[in-house]
Amino acid sequence: MIDILLLPFLTCIALVLIHVYFGTFVLKRGIVFIDLALAQWAALGYVIGNAFHIQNHTTLFIFSFGFTVIAGFILTLLKPIFKTLNLQEAVIGVMYILATTLALTVISSTGMEGHHIKEMLSGHILFIQTSEFLEAISIYSGIGILLLFIHKKILNSNSRLWDFVFYILFGFVVTSSVKMVGVLLVFSYLVLPVLSITLITKELKKQIIFSWIFGLSATLLGLALSISLNTPPSFCIILMLCIFWVLSIILFAIKKEKKNLI
């Protein structure tokens, strides 16, 4: 069993490292559901690619990535219009709903098997191939190195150009991630660790480091829980991430109450 879970765990380590980093950008920008939306557009690309019987892995990846580029372009164009009304998050939600609806329509209208819906949501984490893992590591490493040089520009800039660059890099990451572990776990890794640690510290570097520890700990416990319950690992990891989040809220409330008593 340990041998079976080794590659999924190593994959989750890579996912935690890159998604936590992007999660700090997402929370700072106030666009929490952007990952869910772009991940769903990537999933839509995979669904349509499969409907057209695209078999080549690289071609399917590029095809799917193209859908995240389209979504990123639309969000970049609409941002100035809806940001002034404080409705940018609503637009992102609409993009998610649209992609989900289109994906389910394609699956139902083409007679594609029901497992495509399950894979769209939870991926195939137990059946990740070594080649997929190595490809993901290459993508994440390349984007990570690039972010070292443009970190401040993406974090602080409000220009459309850097918004689009952010969406492109982010889309490239989620296109790889969603195929392996599904939309739900990708979104959970992005938001839950950083959201929880934000209650503990406001310092960016500490948030990233503690969020990595948070994510990896929840992953280990989630994989152990999946073995015990014979339940899909993705769902167990998400459950542990949510439990950790609740615990962080309780700790924050206790700490705040102590300060009020003093």
C-alpha positions as CSV (number, residue, x, y, z in Angstrom):
1,M,0.0,0.0,0.0
2,I,2.9,2.4,0.8
3,D,4.3,1.7,-2.6
4,I,1.0,2.6,-4.2
5,L,0.7,5.9,-2.3
6,L,4.3,7.0,-2.7
7,L,3.9,8.6,-6.1
8,P,0.6,10.2,-5.2
9,F,2.2,11.7,-2.1
10,L,5.2,13.0,-4.0
11,T,2.8,14.6,-6.5
12,C,0.8,16.2,-3.6
13,I,4.1,17.6,-2.2
14,A,4.7,19.4,-5.5
15,L,1.1,20.5,-5.7
16,V,1.2,22.0,-2.1
17,L,4.4,23.9,-2.8
18,I,3.2,25.6,-6.0
19,H,-0.4,26.1,-5.1
20,V,0.3,27.6,-1.7
21,Y,2.6,30.1,-3.3
22,F,-0.1,31.0,-5.8
23,G,-2.6,31.1,-3.0
24,T,-0.9,34.0,-1.4
25,F,-1.4,36.0,-4.6
26,V,-5.0,34.9,-4.9
27,L,-6.0,36.0,-1.3
28,K,-4.1,39.3,-1.6
29,R,-5.9,40.1,-4.9
30,G,-9.2,39.1,-3.4
31,I,-10.0,36.6,-6.2
32,V,-10.4,33.4,-4.2
33,F,-12.4,31.5,-6.8
34,I,-10.0,32.2,-9.7
35,D,-8.4,28.8,-9.2
36,L,-11.7,27.0,-9.3
37,A,-12.7,28.9,-12.4
38,L,-9.4,28.3,-14.3
39,A,-9.2,24.7,-13.1
40,Q,-12.8,24.1,-14.5
41,W,-11.8,25.7,-17.8
42,A,-8.8,23.4,-18.0
43,A,-11.1,20.5,-17.2
44,L,-13.5,21.7,-19.9
45,G,-10.6,21.6,-22.4
46,Y,-9.8,18.0,-21.4
47,V,-13.5,17.0,-21.8
48,I,-13.8,18.6,-25.2
49,G,-10.4,17.1,-26.2
50,N,-11.6,13.7,-25.3
51,A,-14.9,14.2,-27.1
52,F,-12.8,14.9,-30.2
53,H,-10.7,11.8,-29.5
54,I,-7.5,13.6,-29.1
55,Q,-5.1,10.9,-27.9
56,N,-1.7,12.5,-27.8
57,H,-1.0,13.6,-24.3
58,T,1.0,16.8,-25.3
59,T,-1.7,17.8,-27.8
60,L,-4.4,17.3,-25.2
61,F,-2.5,19.4,-22.6
62,I,-2.0,22.3,-25.1
63,F,-5.6,22.1,-26.1
64,S,-6.7,22.2,-22.5
65,F,-4.3,25.0,-21.6
66,G,-5.8,27.0,-24.5
67,F,-9.1,27.1,-22.6
68,T,-7.4,28.6,-19.5
69,V,-5.9,31.2,-21.8
70,I,-9.3,32.1,-23.2
71,A,-10.7,32.3,-19.6
72,G,-7.7,34.5,-18.5
73,F,-8.2,36.8,-21.5
74,I,-11.9,37.3,-20.8
75,L,-11.2,38.0,-17.0
76,T,-8.5,40.5,-17.9
77,L,-10.9,42.3,-20.3
78,L,-13.8,42.4,-17.8
79,K,-11.7,43.3,-14.7
80,P,-11.8,47.2,-15.2
81,I,-15.6,47.0,-15.7
82,F,-16.6,45.0,-12.7
83,K,-13.8,45.9,-10.3
84,T,-15.1,49.4,-9.9
85,L,-18.4,47.8,-8.8
86,N,-16.6,45.4,-6.5
87,L,-18.1,42.5,-8.5
88,Q,-15.0,40.8,-9.9
89,E,-15.5,37.7,-7.8
90,A,-19.0,37.4,-9.2
91,V,-17.6,37.4,-12.7
92,I,-15.2,34.7,-11.8
93,G,-18.1,32.7,-10.4
94,V,-20.0,33.1,-13.6
95,M,-16.9,31.8,-15.5
96,Y,-16.8,28.7,-13.3
97,I,-20.5,28.1,-13.8
98,L,-20.2,28.5,-17.6
99,A,-17.3,26.1,-17.8
100,T,-19.0,23.5,-15.6
101,T,-22.2,23.7,-17.6
102,L,-20.4,23.3,-20.9
103,A,-18.4,20.4,-19.6
104,L,-21.4,18.5,-18.3
105,T,-23.3,19.3,-21.5
106,V,-20.5,17.8,-23.6
107,I,-20.3,14.7,-21.4
108,S,-24.0,14.1,-21.5
109,S,-24.6,14.9,-25.2
110,T,-21.7,12.8,-26.5
111,G,-22.5,9.8,-24.4
112,M,-19.2,9.9,-22.6
113,E,-18.9,7.6,-19.5
114,G,-19.8,8.9,-16.1
115,H,-16.2,8.5,-14.9
116,H,-15.3,11.6,-16.8
117,I,-17.4,13.6,-14.3
118,K,-15.6,11.9,-11.4
119,E,-12.2,12.5,-13.0
120,M,-13.0,16.1,-13.6
121,L,-13.7,16.5,-9.9
122,S,-11.2,14.2,-8.2
123,G,-8.7,13.3,-10.9
124,H,-6.9,10.0,-10.9
125,I,-4.4,10.5,-8.0
126,L,-3.9,6.8,-7.3
127,F,-3.1,6.1,-10.9
128,I,-0.6,8.9,-11.6
129,Q,2.1,7.8,-13.9
130,T,5.8,8.5,-13.4
131,S,5.9,10.4,-16.7
132,E,3.0,12.6,-15.5
133,F,4.8,13.3,-12.2
134,L,8.0,14.3,-13.9
135,E,6.2,16.5,-16.4
136,A,4.4,18.3,-13.5
137,I,7.7,18.7,-11.6
138,S,9.3,20.3,-14.8
139,I,6.3,22.7,-15.2
140,Y,6.2,23.7,-11.6
141,S,9.9,24.2,-11.3
142,G,10.1,26.3,-14.5
143,I,7.2,28.5,-13.3
144,G,8.7,28.7,-9.8
145,I,12.0,30.0,-11.1
146,L,10.2,32.5,-13.3
147,L,8.2,33.8,-10.4
148,L,11.4,34.5,-8.5
149,F,12.1,37.2,-11.0
150,I,8.6,38.7,-11.4
151,H,7.2,38.1,-7.9
152,K,6.9,41.7,-6.9
153,K,5.5,42.8,-10.3
154,I,2.7,40.2,-10.1
155,L,2.0,40.8,-6.4
156,N,1.8,44.6,-6.6
157,S,1.0,45.6,-10.1
158,N,-2.6,46.5,-11.2
159,S,-1.9,46.6,-14.9
160,R,-3.8,44.4,-17.4
161,L,-0.6,43.0,-18.8
162,W,0.6,41.6,-15.4
163,D,-2.9,40.4,-14.7
164,F,-2.8,38.4,-17.9
165,V,0.7,37.1,-17.2
166,F,-0.6,35.9,-13.8
167,Y,-3.6,34.2,-15.4
168,I,-1.3,32.5,-18.0
169,L,1.1,31.2,-15.4
170,F,-1.6,30.1,-13.1
171,G,-3.5,28.5,-16.0
172,F,-0.4,26.5,-17.0
173,V,-0.1,25.2,-13.4
174,V,-3.8,24.2,-13.0
175,T,-3.9,22.6,-16.5
176,S,-1.3,20.2,-15.2
177,S,-2.8,19.8,-11.7
178,V,-6.4,19.3,-12.6
179,K,-5.8,16.4,-14.8
180,M,-4.0,14.5,-12.0
181,V,-6.0,15.4,-8.9
182,G,-9.2,17.1,-10.1
183,V,-10.8,20.5,-9.6
184,L,-11.7,20.1,-6.0
185,L,-8.3,19.2,-4.5
186,V,-6.6,21.8,-6.7
187,F,-8.9,24.5,-5.3
188,S,-8.5,23.2,-1.7
189,Y,-4.6,23.3,-1.9
190,L,-4.8,26.8,-3.2
191,V,-7.1,28.3,-0.6
192,L,-7.4,26.3,2.6
193,P,-3.7,26.3,3.8
194,V,-3.2,30.0,3.3
195,L,-6.6,30.9,4.5
196,S,-6.0,29.1,7.8
197,I,-2.5,30.5,8.3
198,T,-3.6,34.0,7.6
199,L,-5.4,33.9,11.0
200,I,-2.1,33.1,12.7
201,T,0.4,35.5,11.0
202,K,0.3,38.4,8.5
203,E,3.9,38.1,7.4
204,L,4.1,36.8,3.8
205,K,7.1,34.5,4.2
206,K,5.8,32.9,7.4
207,Q,2.4,32.4,5.7
208,I,4.0,30.5,2.8
209,I,6.2,28.4,5.1
210,F,3.5,27.5,7.6
211,S,1.0,26.9,4.8
212,W,3.4,24.4,3.2
213,I,3.7,22.6,6.6
214,F,-0.1,22.8,7.0
215,G,-0.7,21.3,3.5
216,L,1.8,18.5,3.7
217,S,0.5,17.5,7.2
218,A,-3.1,17.4,6.0
219,T,-2.0,15.4,2.9
220,L,-0.2,12.8,5.1
221,L,-3.2,12.4,7.4
222,G,-5.6,12.4,4.4
223,L,-3.7,9.6,2.7
224,A,-3.6,7.6,6.0
225,L,-7.4,8.2,6.4
226,S,-8.0,7.0,2.8
227,I,-6.2,3.7,3.5
228,S,-8.3,3.2,6.7
229,L,-11.6,4.0,5.2
230,N,-10.9,2.7,1.7
231,T,-12.0,6.1,0.3
232,P,-10.6,8.1,-2.6
233,P,-7.5,10.0,-1.4
234,S,-8.6,13.4,-2.9
235,F,-11.7,13.5,-0.7
236,C,-9.9,12.5,2.4
237,I,-7.2,15.1,1.9
238,I,-9.8,17.8,1.4
239,L,-11.6,16.6,4.6
240,M,-8.3,17.0,6.6
241,L,-7.6,20.4,5.1
242,C,-11.1,21.5,6.2
243,I,-10.6,20.1,9.7
244,F,-7.3,21.9,10.0
245,W,-9.0,25.1,8.8
246,V,-11.7,24.7,11.5
247,L,-9.0,24.1,14.1
248,S,-7.2,27.3,13.0
249,I,-10.4,29.3,13.5
250,I,-10.9,27.8,17.0
251,L,-7.3,28.7,17.9
252,F,-7.7,32.2,16.6
253,A,-10.9,32.6,18.6
254,I,-9.2,31.4,21.8
255,K,-6.2,33.6,21.3
256,K,-8.5,36.6,20.6
257,E,-10.6,35.9,23.7
258,K,-7.4,35.7,25.9
259,K,-6.4,39.1,24.6
260,N,-9.8,40.6,25.5
261,L,-9.6,39.2,29.0
262,I,-6.1,40.8,29.5
